[in-house]
Amino acid sequence: MNKFTTDAITLKSYNLGESDKIIVMYSKDKGLLRCVAKGVKKPSCKLGSCFDSLIASQVLIAKGKKLDTISQAQGINSFSALRKDFSKLSYAMYCADIINAFSLEDDIGSSEIYELFYNTLAAIAGSKDKLNTVLCVTKFQMNMMELLGYGLELDNCIKCLCPAGQNVVFSKDAGGIICPNCAGEYGNQISAKLINFLKKISGASLDNKYFVDEPLNNELTIMYCFNLMKDYVQVRSPKKLKAQEILGIV
């Protein structure tokens, strides 16, 4: 029986019979995984906590004809702070929803996506307030789209490729900014301030002090950019995201 070991983060799970579960994970080496965890619902099972949502574990998986089976698991990071703050947990679940929507099995880009997801969960867990959390998730959305080949065009008009200039609009359908000459019915006007803000957070790492230490004074700017990216991700998503349900009561 073929076996392999990989790091993986649990996205969700389903009951299977009286004692088993199907675990859906995003793994560092194999992308999306759906595996059986046998006996995991039994009180005596020591592996159960490894398969709670948003837990990172190292798993040993045995290949099967229909479904693979998790043979062993060892926790890496529980991101425990997420479970102590409903707002943090909700935004982390939203990120997991994005991962699940875009994930593929045997994804050749799984290592980069896994690292982005892991680092985002760690950043959310360590964030000092809700606005800092929202910045982390906005950064996640931008980087995820970039890794998937859907990165935003924020320098030149996405239609005619001319330098952006002033009075540009942002189009979530086109995936970037559009100059006044090409705008027509596209999108809503976006200021140079907001474009520069998006560029700044796009170019900052999740552990950069910009996300952790600097005072976040402009709540409207932060929330606008988060919602702009949320709408863009939904346009590109192959599945309906549950963002409104997950974040609507935060």
C-alpha positions as CSV (number, residue, x, y, z in Angstrom):
1,M,0.0,0.0,0.0
2,N,1.5,3.4,-1.0
3,K,1.8,6.0,1.7
4,F,3.0,9.6,1.8
5,T,3.5,12.2,4.5
6,T,2.5,15.9,4.1
7,D,1.6,18.9,6.1
8,A,-2.1,19.8,5.8
9,I,-4.7,22.2,7.3
10,T,-8.2,20.9,7.9
11,L,-10.9,22.8,6.0
12,K,-14.0,20.8,7.1
13,S,-15.1,17.3,8.0
14,Y,-18.2,15.0,7.5
15,N,-19.5,12.2,9.6
16,L,-19.1,8.7,8.0
17,G,-20.9,6.0,9.9
18,E,-20.8,5.8,13.7
19,S,-17.1,6.3,14.3
20,D,-15.4,7.6,11.1
21,K,-15.1,11.0,9.4
22,I,-14.2,12.3,6.0
23,I,-11.6,15.0,6.4
24,V,-11.2,17.7,3.8
25,M,-7.7,19.3,4.0
26,Y,-5.4,21.5,2.0
27,S,-2.0,20.0,1.9
28,K,1.5,21.4,1.2
29,D,2.4,18.7,-1.3
30,K,-0.8,17.4,-2.8
31,G,-3.3,20.3,-2.8
32,L,-6.8,19.3,-1.8
33,L,-7.2,16.0,0.0
34,R,-10.3,14.1,1.0
35,C,-9.5,11.3,3.3
36,V,-11.1,8.9,5.8
37,A,-10.1,9.2,9.4
38,K,-11.2,5.9,10.9
39,G,-12.4,5.7,14.5
40,V,-11.8,9.4,15.0
41,K,-15.2,9.9,16.6
42,K,-14.5,7.4,19.4
43,P,-13.7,9.0,22.8
44,S,-10.6,6.9,23.0
45,C,-9.1,8.2,19.7
46,K,-6.2,10.5,20.3
47,L,-6.2,11.9,16.8
48,G,-9.6,13.6,16.9
49,S,-8.3,17.1,17.8
50,C,-6.0,17.1,14.8
51,F,-9.0,17.2,12.5
52,D,-10.9,20.1,13.9
53,S,-11.3,22.9,11.3
54,L,-8.3,25.2,10.9
55,I,-5.8,22.9,12.5
56,A,-2.4,22.3,10.9
57,S,-1.1,18.8,11.2
58,Q,1.5,16.5,9.7
59,V,-0.4,13.5,8.3
60,L,0.6,10.0,7.1
61,I,-1.8,9.0,4.4
62,A,-2.4,5.5,2.8
63,K,-3.6,5.6,-0.7
64,G,-6.9,3.8,-1.4
65,K,-8.9,2.8,-4.4
66,K,-11.7,5.3,-3.7
67,L,-10.7,7.3,-0.7
68,D,-7.3,7.6,1.0
69,T,-7.0,6.9,4.7
70,I,-5.2,8.9,7.4
71,S,-3.0,6.5,9.2
72,Q,-1.2,8.9,11.6
73,A,-1.4,12.6,12.5
74,Q,0.6,15.0,14.6
75,G,-0.5,18.5,15.4
76,I,1.7,21.4,14.1
77,N,-0.3,24.5,15.0
78,S,-3.8,24.8,16.4
79,F,-4.0,28.6,16.0
80,S,-5.7,28.5,19.4
81,A,-6.2,32.3,19.5
82,L,-8.7,32.0,16.6
83,R,-11.1,30.0,18.9
84,K,-11.1,32.7,21.5
85,D,-12.3,35.5,19.3
86,F,-15.4,35.1,17.1
87,S,-14.3,37.8,14.7
88,K,-10.9,36.2,14.1
89,L,-12.5,32.8,13.7
90,S,-15.1,34.2,11.2
91,Y,-12.4,35.8,9.0
92,A,-10.2,32.6,9.2
93,M,-13.2,30.5,8.1
94,Y,-13.7,32.9,5.1
95,C,-10.1,32.3,4.1
96,A,-10.7,28.6,4.3
97,D,-13.8,28.9,2.2
98,I,-11.7,30.6,-0.5
99,I,-9.1,27.8,-0.3
100,N,-11.8,25.2,-0.6
101,A,-13.4,27.0,-3.6
102,F,-10.3,27.3,-5.7
103,S,-8.4,24.2,-4.6
104,L,-7.4,21.3,-6.9
105,E,-6.1,17.8,-6.2
106,D,-2.5,17.3,-7.1
107,D,-2.1,21.1,-7.5
108,I,1.4,22.0,-8.7
109,G,1.2,25.3,-6.8
110,S,0.1,23.7,-3.6
111,S,3.3,24.6,-1.6
112,E,2.9,28.3,-2.1
113,I,-0.8,28.3,-1.5
114,Y,-0.4,26.2,1.7
115,E,2.3,28.6,3.0
116,L,0.1,31.6,2.3
117,F,-2.9,30.0,4.0
118,Y,-0.8,28.9,7.0
119,N,0.9,32.3,7.4
120,T,-2.5,34.0,7.1
121,L,-4.0,31.9,9.9
122,A,-1.0,32.7,12.1
123,A,-1.3,36.4,11.3
124,I,-5.0,36.5,12.1
125,A,-4.4,34.6,15.3
126,G,-1.8,37.2,16.3
127,S,-3.6,40.3,15.1
128,K,-4.2,43.0,17.7
129,D,-7.7,44.1,16.6
130,K,-10.3,43.6,14.0
131,L,-8.9,46.1,11.5
132,N,-5.5,44.4,11.6
133,T,-7.4,41.1,11.0
134,V,-9.1,42.6,8.0
135,L,-5.8,43.9,6.6
136,C,-4.4,40.3,6.9
137,V,-7.3,38.9,5.0
138,T,-7.2,41.6,2.3
139,K,-3.6,40.7,1.8
140,F,-4.5,37.0,1.7
141,Q,-7.1,37.7,-1.0
142,M,-4.7,39.7,-3.1
143,N,-1.9,37.1,-2.9
144,M,-4.3,34.2,-3.5
145,M,-5.6,35.8,-6.7
146,E,-2.0,36.4,-7.8
147,L,-1.0,32.8,-7.2
148,L,-4.0,31.7,-9.2
149,G,-3.2,33.9,-12.1
150,Y,-5.9,36.5,-11.4
151,G,-3.7,39.3,-10.0
152,L,-5.1,42.8,-10.2
153,E,-3.8,45.3,-12.7
154,L,-3.3,48.5,-10.7
155,D,-0.7,50.4,-12.9
156,N,-2.1,50.5,-16.4
157,C,-5.6,50.5,-17.9
158,I,-6.5,46.9,-18.4
159,K,-8.2,47.7,-21.7
160,C,-5.7,49.9,-23.6
161,L,-2.6,49.4,-21.4
162,C,-2.0,53.1,-21.0
163,P,-0.7,54.5,-17.7
164,A,-3.6,54.8,-15.2
165,G,-3.6,58.6,-14.7
166,Q,-6.5,60.2,-12.8
167,N,-10.2,59.5,-12.6
168,V,-9.9,55.8,-13.3
169,V,-12.5,53.2,-12.4
170,F,-12.1,49.8,-10.9
171,S,-13.8,46.8,-12.6
172,K,-14.2,43.6,-10.6
173,D,-15.2,41.8,-13.8
174,A,-12.1,43.0,-15.8
175,G,-9.8,42.6,-12.8
176,G,-8.2,46.0,-12.5
177,I,-8.3,49.7,-13.3
178,I,-9.7,51.3,-16.5
179,C,-8.8,54.7,-17.8
180,P,-11.6,57.4,-18.4
181,N,-11.4,56.8,-22.2
182,C,-12.2,53.1,-21.9
183,A,-14.4,53.3,-18.8
184,G,-17.8,53.4,-20.4
185,E,-20.2,51.4,-18.1
186,Y,-17.4,49.7,-16.2
187,G,-17.0,49.8,-12.4
188,N,-16.8,52.6,-9.9
189,Q,-14.3,55.4,-9.7
190,I,-11.4,54.7,-7.4
191,S,-9.0,57.3,-6.0
192,A,-5.3,57.2,-6.3
193,K,-5.1,56.9,-2.5
194,L,-7.0,53.6,-2.6
195,I,-4.9,52.3,-5.5
196,N,-1.7,53.1,-3.6
197,F,-3.1,51.5,-0.5
198,L,-3.8,48.3,-2.4
199,K,-0.3,48.4,-3.8
200,K,1.2,48.9,-0.4
201,I,-0.6,46.0,1.3
202,S,0.0,43.8,-1.7
203,G,3.8,44.4,-1.4
204,A,4.0,43.9,2.4
205,S,4.5,40.5,4.0
206,L,2.0,39.2,6.5
207,D,4.6,39.5,9.3
208,N,5.6,43.0,8.3
209,K,5.2,45.5,11.1
210,Y,2.9,47.4,8.9
211,F,0.3,44.8,9.7
212,V,1.1,44.5,13.4
213,D,2.5,47.6,14.9
214,E,1.4,50.7,13.0
215,P,-1.8,52.4,14.1
216,L,-4.7,51.7,11.7
217,N,-6.5,55.0,11.6
218,N,-8.5,54.8,8.4
219,E,-11.2,52.2,8.9
220,L,-13.1,53.2,5.8
221,T,-10.1,52.7,3.6
222,I,-9.4,49.3,5.1
223,M,-12.9,48.0,4.9
224,Y,-13.4,49.4,1.4
225,C,-10.4,47.5,0.1
226,F,-11.4,44.3,1.9
227,N,-14.9,44.4,0.3
228,L,-13.5,45.3,-3.1
229,M,-11.3,42.2,-3.0
230,K,-14.1,40.1,-1.6
231,D,-16.3,41.0,-4.5
232,Y,-13.5,40.4,-7.0
233,V,-12.7,36.9,-5.5
234,Q,-16.4,36.0,-5.8
235,V,-16.4,37.0,-9.5
236,R,-13.5,34.7,-10.1
237,S,-14.6,31.8,-7.8
238,P,-15.8,28.6,-9.5
239,K,-18.1,28.1,-6.5
240,K,-20.4,30.4,-4.6
241,L,-18.6,31.6,-1.5
242,K,-20.3,31.8,1.8
243,A,-18.8,35.2,2.7
244,Q,-22.1,36.9,3.5
245,E,-23.1,34.1,5.8
246,I,-19.6,33.8,7.4
247,L,-18.9,37.5,7.8
248,G,-22.4,39.0,7.9
249,I,-22.7,38.9,11.7
250,V,-19.1,39.8,12.5
